[in-house]
Amino acid sequence: DSADSAEKALGLLSELIHSEHAALQADALAFATVINAYSKLADKKKSAKARFEAAERAEEIWWLLVEELEKNNSQAPTGGKNDHGHPLAGDIGPFNAALNAWARSFTADSPHRAEELLYRLLDRDLQKLTQIHPDTVSFNTVMQAWAKAAKVEKTEAPEKAEELLELLKELSTRDDPEMRVHPDVVSYVTVMNAYAVSRRRDSVYHVNRLLHDLLGEGREKYFSDGVKITAAPFTVVLKAASKVSTGSTITSEKNTMVEEDAFGIMEGDIAEESSMSDPYLIALETYSALQSDAYELGVSPDHVLFAAMLDVIGEHTDADSIERRQRIEEIFHDACQAGQVSSLVVRSLQKACPNEDILKELLQLRRSDAVVSIESVNSFPKQWIRFVPPEFRRISTRSEHFRKQSDHYKKRGKDKTSKKGKSGEGKQKRQTKKFIF
């Protein structure tokens, strides 16, 4: 049991702390291991209370480390100065593990407690004692806590995550090299995710804004030439767009919401901006930019991005429209050419396709074949799937596969029986009518 394992690990750590044997001393790795054990509990427990308690215990163990450093500091013969060679000093691992416990616990108080702990380590006295400073991972972890909160709470969680990103930018300009820390690609993508999962009407606008910040100031100021930007930030834009419909709300660059009536936009001076605020248009431009390598990143779309773009088409176009069919064909063709037809792509294609005939045509199935008969993408041409990871090849488990097949053929049988019944009923009525007449 995970709870028993964590308690046993804590017991062993306690023995190390109180051991008088020189070779048996608790080091930073020992503390980080125990904190990580409780971090896993904070992620796995079903009740919010149990998750909160596990994360709280993880933080308590971090403060136990601080207490040990304080004892060492007070016992030092040099008049209170900490020995930089102490095995508990100078390692950020245990601290980040405690932050991670709060990020994984997913309770209403989790992001607040994570942020509070982060700000505690910005205190100069605590930094001198522990010989550590929050790093980029520390900030990203707290941002992740706020991003998770944005899924369920109608709060300012995305803004709170972005505030930490702005603080990272500010810290990157510090003269003190020990305090200097800068954002990375994960920092931007995490904040983008916070807006994306919030499903707010202006979420796509903010995600797109952050993407351009990442590709602009991010590359110029914070990332070295060796940093690789993947398709992930582009995918976040598409996922955000797939979760909101093209509605009546437009967001200007000043982040003001303007309603649209039957006669068009009420404020004509932002009409030009509206195209840059429309989720569907933003998604199309984002997809096109990555496909054409407009930002010269040398990055190609992966299967997750293709699936997200198909979801966008399914959400923002009419089922029977020519545009839907053309867009679906274009995107699926791109995925085939890229060797990225994964189970995610097939599922998104199934949802977006107006009918099964078009789906069969795209998947190159015979008319007599059933779509539910596809168990894995391995049955497709090798060129289509050459870069698909193994874990994304199975479309459904064997049990799901056979259940779908069974349901499909049962439905076909019922349809045939129903047609025969209706046909016989019609004949009987006609015969009865003749007899009566």
N, C-alpha and C positions, 0 to 999 in steps of 0.2 A: 504494500500500500504506500502511496506517495507521502501521505501524512506521517506514517510511521518512519519512513526513510528519512524525511526531513528532521524529525525529532531525534532520530538516532545520530544523524550527522551533527546536529546541534550539541548532543551529548558528548560526542567525540571532540568537537571544537572546545567545549568547556574543559575537558580533560587536558587538552593541549595548553589552554590559557593558564591553568593552575599547575601545570607540570613544572617541576624544579630541575628537570633533566635538560641540560644545555642543547641536546640534539632533538628534543621534542618541544619545539616552540611553534606557536600558531603564527603563520605568515599570512600575507594578503590573499594568496591563492586559497588557503583554507577558509578564510572568511567569505570570499567570493563564491566558493563551492556551496557553502551552506545557504548563503543568500539566494543563490540560483535555485536551490532545492525548494525554497519557499516561493520563489518566483513562479516555478512550475505549478505549485499548488494554487497560487493566485489566478492562474490561467485556467486550471482544470475544474476547480470547485463549482458546483452548480448554483449554490445560493450566493447572493451578493454579499451577505454577512461573512460567509466563510472566505470568500475571495478577499474581502477587505482585511480580515484578520490575518490572512497569510501575508498580504503585502505589508501590513503593519509590523508583523514579526520580522520580515525581511529588513525593514528600516531600523528596527530595534537592534538587530545584529550589527548593522553599520555603525550605529551609535556606540555599541559595545566596543567596536574597534577604536573609535575615537577615545573612549574612556581608557583603553589600554595605552594609547599614545599619551594621554594626559598623565597617567601614572608614571610612564617612562620619563616624561618631561620633568615631572616634579622630583624624581629620584636621580636625575642626571647630576653628576658632580660638577658640571661646568656652570652651575648657577641658573639652571632652568632652561637651558637651550636644548632643543630636541636633537637627538643623535640621528643624523641623516641616514645612517646605515641601518636603522631599525627596520626589521622585516615587514612592519605594517605601514611604514611611511612611503610616500612617493608612488603609490600604485592606484590608479583611477578605477581599476576593475571592480572592487567591492562597491564603490559608490554608484557606478553605472548599473550594477546588478540590482541595487536597491531601487533606483529609478525605474528600471525595467519591470520590477515587481509591481509597482504602481501602474505602469502603462498597461500591463497585461491583466490587471485585476478587474478592470471594466466595471467600476461602480460610479455613482454620482460624484463621490468625493475624490476619486482617483487622480484626475488631472490637477486638481487643486493641491493635493498632497505632494504630487510629483514636482509641481512648480515651486511649492514652498521649500522642498528639500533642495532643489537646484539653487534657489536664491540664498539658502543658508550657506552653501559652499562658495558663494561669491563674497562672503565675509573674509576680510584680510586675516583676522586672527585665526580662523579655522583653517585657512589655506596655509598659514605658517606652521600650524601644528601638524597637519596631515601631509604637508609638502605636495599637495595636488591642487589642480585648478580644473573647473569644468571644461571638458573638451567638446568638440563638435558632436560626438556621439551622445554626450549628456543632453545637449539641447535637442537633438533629433528625437531622443527617447521621450522627452516631455512633450514635444510637438506631436508625437505619435499618440500619447495619452489624450491630448485634445482632439486629435483627428478621430479617435474611436468614440469620443463623447459626442462628436458632431453627428454620428449615425442616428442617435436616439433622442437627443435633446435639442429643443428649439432655443438654443442659447447662442452666445457669441463665441462658441468654441473655435470656429475657423479664424476669427479675428485674434483670439488668444494665441493660437498657433503662429499666426503671422507676426504678432508682437515679438515672439521669441526669435523669429527669423530676422526681424529688424534689429533686435539686440545683438544678434550674432554679427550682423553687418557693422554695427557700431563698434563692437569689440575688436573687429578685424583692423580697425584704424588706430588702436591703442599703441602708444609708444613703448609701454612695458611689454617685452616679448613674452613674459610669463602669462600675461592677461590677454595676449593677442590670440584670438580664435576666430575662424571664419566659417561661413556656411559651405556646404558641399551640395552636390546634385540631390542627394537624399533629403537635405533640408528643404529645398524647393518642392520636390515631389511630395513630401509629407504634408506640407501646407496646402498644396494643390489638392491632395486627397481629402483633406479636411473640408474644403469647400465642395468638392465633388460629391461626397457622401451625404452632405447636409441637405441635398435636394431642394435648395432654395431657388427661387426664380432667377436670382442673379448669380448663381453658382458658376455657370459656364463663363460668364463675363470675367469673374475673378480668376478662375482657373486659367483662362486664356491670357489674362494680364500677367499672371505669374510665369506662364510659359515664356512669354516674350521677355520678362525680366531675367529669367534663367538664361535665355539665349543671348541676351544683351549684356547687362552689367555682370551677370554671373560669370560668363566666360571671360569677360574683360578683366574683372577685378579679383575673383576668388578662386578660379580653377586654373591649374597648371595645364600646359599643353598636353600632358600625358593623360589627363582625365577624360574618360570615355563617357559621352552622353548617349544613353540607349534610347530605344523607342518608348520607354516607360512614361516620360512626361507627356508625350503626344497621346499616348493611350488614355491617360487620365482625362485629358480634354474630351476625348470621344466618349468615354464612360460617363462623364458629367452630362454631356449633351444627350446621351441615350436615356437619361433618367428624368429629363424635363421635356415637356412638349413645347412646340412652337406656339406660344400663347400671345397674350395681349400686353406683356410687360417688356419694356425696353430699358436698358441701363446705359446711361451716358457715362462719359469718362469721369464725371464728377460724382458717379455712383448715385444719381438721383433716379427715382423710378417714375416713368412717364406712362400713363395709360393710353391705349389706342382705342378709338371709337370706330363706329361704322364708316366714318368718312376719312379715316386715316389717323395719322399722328397729330395729337393736339398741339404739340410744340414743334413747328416746322423747322426751327433752327437746329434740331438734332436729327433730322431725317437722314442725313448722310451717315451719322454715327450708328443708326439703327441696324444697318447691315452687319456692322462689326459686333453687334450685341445679340444677333439672332443665333440661337444655339445650333440650328441646322447649317447655316452658312459658315459659322465658325468651324464646325466639324468638317465640312467639305474642304475648307481652306487648309485646315490642319493636316488632313489626310493627303491632300495634293502636295503640300510643302514637303512632307516627309518622303512621299513617292518620288518627287523630282529632286530631292536633296537640296532644297532651296537654301538651307542654312549651312551647307557644306560640312555636314557632320560625318558623312560616310556611314550613315546608319540606315538600315533597311527595315521596313515594317516586319513584325513577327506575327505569329498566329493569334496572339492575344489582341493585337491592334486590329487585325482583319475582322475578328469576331466582334469587337467593339463597334467598328464602322458599320457592319451589317446590322447591329442592334440600333444604331442611329437611323439607318434607312427604314427599318421596321417601325420606328417610333414616329418619324417625321414625314412620311409620305403615305398617300392613300394606297390601300391594298391593290386596287385595280388600275392604278395610274401607270402610264408608260414610263414615267420617271423611276418608279420603284423597280420595275423590271430591268430597265437599262442600268440603274445604279447597282443592283444586285449582281447582274451579269458582269459588270466591269470589275467590281471588288472581288468576286469569286475568281474571275480570270486572273487578277493580280495575285491572289493567294495561291492559285495553281502554279503560276509562273515562278513564284518565289519558293515553291516547295513547302508551303506552310498550311496545308489543309489538315488541320487537327480536329479533334473531337469538338473543341470549342467553336471552331468555324462551322462545322456541320450543324451543330445545334442552333447556332445563330442564323444560319441559312434556312433551316427548317422553319424557324419562327418568322423570318422576313418574307419567305416565298408566298405569293398570293394563293397558289394551289399546288397540289402534288405533281401535276403534269410538268410544270416548270421546274420543280425540284428534281424530278427524275431526269429531265433533259440536261440540267446543269451537272448532275452527278453521273451522267452517262449510264443510266440504268435502262434496262429494257422495260417496255410497257408492262410486261407480265411480272416484273420484279416489284416487290414491296419495299418501300423505304425503311420500314421497321426491320427488314431482314439484314440490314447493315449492322454488324456487331463491332467492327473495327475499321479504321481508315486504311488498314493494310490491304484491303480489297481494291483500293483505288490505284490508278497509275503511279508508279514509283516516283515519277517527276513531281507529282503533286505533294508528296509527303516526305521528301528526302531530308528536310530539316526539322521535322516534327519530333519533339522529345518523346521518349517511350511512354511516359506517364500520361501523355495526351493523345494516345492512339486509340484506346478503347472508347467507343461511343457510349456503351452501356455495359453493365456487368452481365454475366451470363444469365442470371436469374431475371434481370430486367429485360434482357433480350428476348428470352422465351416468353415472358409474360406479355410483352408488346406484340410479339408474333401471334400469340394465342388470342389476345384481344382483337387484333386486326382481322384474323380469319373468322372469329365469332361474329364480328360486326358485318363482314361480307356475307356470311351465312344468313344473318338476320335480314340484311337488305334484300337478298334474293328471295327469301321466304315472304317478306313483306310485299315485294313486287308481285309474286305469284298470287298471294292472297288478294291483293287489290284487283288483279286481273280476273281472278275467278269470281270475286264479288261483283265486278262489273258485268260479267257475262250473265250471272244469275239474275241481276236486276233487269238486264235487258230481256232475258227470257221471261221473267215474271211480268214485265210490262207488256210483252206480246200476248201472253196468256190472258191477262186482264182485259186488254183491248179487244 
